[in-house]
Amino acid sequence: MKSVIDRISEEKIVSIIRAESTENLLSTVNSLYKGGIRMVEVTMNTPGALKGIEELKALYPDLIIGAGTVLDSETAVLSIMAGASFLLAPTLNRKTIEAANRYDVPLIPGVFTPTEALTAYEYGAKMVKIFPIRKLGPAFLTDLKGPLPFIQTMAVGGISLENAKDYLEAGATSLGVGSSLVDDEVVKKGNFEEIERRAFHFVEIATNARTSR
């Protein structure tokens, strides 16, 4: 059976969702699902985030659902109890990683330097989130892979349809995609077909990256 980290590495695209309501969350995920996305992250600053994770787990058994903006061990445990299969954080916190690992749920912490990436790995993180990657660019991932080839990375922050391929070719294991996939204005207008369209194109990029390896 594949681990969650293996699934993230395989799917390559994780949709980051900050919804204003549970209703918007469900409609958004439905559109992403139709577009082929199978990994979503519900940020903990989404109203009713834990309830939303529970509902999504029931509605989409084959969807891998994670919790984002997990800043402490207490939030990590609550997210896991709600059904989150993986956790993401914008920062690096040893206790949060250890709390998640006790439940055998991967926490992907945010890092910005090689030192932080290695520290996260030593703390028990199976993958690190390079955030915000827009400040570093694809070349950073290539450079990081030189001395630290064993560290799996998720590039987050400014990922778009225009640069996703570049980040994957540079060595990103996966991509966390926010507003380029789920834009607040698109959601407010109820244009969920646009989200489905974007999802389809991101999945297409991921599929091409897998087949070109």
Long-range contacts (C-beta under 8 A, 24 or more apart in sequence): 3-106, 3-126, 4-64, 4-85, 4-86, 4-105, 4-106, 5-86, 5-106, 5-126, 5-127, 5-152, 7-38, 7-39, 7-64, 8-39, 8-64, 8-86, 8-127, 8-154, 8-173, 8-174, 9-152, 9-173, 9-174, 10-210, 11-38, 11-39, 11-64, 11-174, 11-206, 12-168, 12-173, 12-174, 12-175, 12-206, 12-209, 12-210, 13-37, 13-39, 13-164, 13-174, 13-175, 13-177, 13-202, 13-203, 13-205, 13-206, 14-39, 14-40, 14-41, 14-66, 14-88, 14-154, 14-174, 14-175, 14-176, 14-177, 15-39, 15-40, 15-41, 15-177, 15-181, 15-182, 15-199, 16-40, 16-41, 16-43, 16-68, 16-88, 16-156, 16-176, 16-177, 16-178, 16-181, 16-182, 17-41, 17-42, 17-43, 17-46, 17-182, 18-43, 18-45, 18-46, 18-178, 18-182, 18-184, 19-46, 19-47, 19-52, 19-187, 20-46, 20-47, 20-184, 20-187, 21-47, 21-48, 22-47, 22-48, 22-51, 22-52, 22-55, 24-187, 25-52, 25-56, 26-52, 26-55, 26-56, 26-59, 27-187, 27-190, 27-192, 28-182, 28-187, 28-192, 28-195, 29-56, 29-59, 29-60, 29-63, 30-192, 31-192, 31-193, 31-195, 31-196, 31-199, 32-181, 32-182, 32-195, 32-196, 32-199, 33-60, 33-63, 34-196, 34-199, 35-195, 35-196, 35-197, 35-198, 35-199, 35-200, 35-202, 35-203, 36-199, 36-200, 36-203, 37-181, 37-199, 37-202, 37-203, 38-62, 38-63, 38-64, 39-63, 39-64, 39-66, 40-64, 40-65, 40-66, 41-65, 41-66, 41-67, 41-68, 41-86, 41-88, 41-176, 42-66, 42-67, 42-68, 42-84, 43-67, 43-68, 43-69, 44-68, 44-69, 44-70, 44-71, 44-75, 44-79, 45-69, 50-78, 50-79, 50-82, 51-82, 53-79, 53-82, 53-83, 53-84, 54-82, 54-83, 57-83, 70-96, 70-107, 71-96, 72-96, 73-98, 73-99, 76-100, 76-105, 76-107, 77-103, 80-105, 88-129, 88-154, 88-156, 88-176, 89-129, 90-129, 90-131, 92-116, 92-119, 92-120, 92-123, 94-123, 97-123, 97-124, 97-125, 98-123, 98-124, 108-154, 110-156, 112-136, 114-144, 114-147, 114-148, 117-144, 117-148, 117-151, 117-153, 118-148, 118-151, 121-148, 121-150, 121-151, 126-152, 127-151, 127-152, 127-153, 127-154, 127-173, 127-174, 128-152, 128-153, 128-154, 129-153, 129-154, 129-156, 129-176, 130-154, 130-155, 130-156, 130-172, 131-156, 131-157, 131-176, 132-156, 132-157, 132-158, 133-157, 133-158, 133-159, 133-167, 134-158, 138-163, 138-166, 138-167, 138-169, 138-170, 138-172, 139-170, 140-170, 141-167, 141-170, 141-171, 141-172, 142-170, 142-171, 144-171, 145-171, 161-198, 161-201, 161-202, 161-205, 164-202, 164-205, 165-205, 165-208, 165-209, 168-205, 168-206, 168-209, 169-209, 175-202, 175-206, 177-202
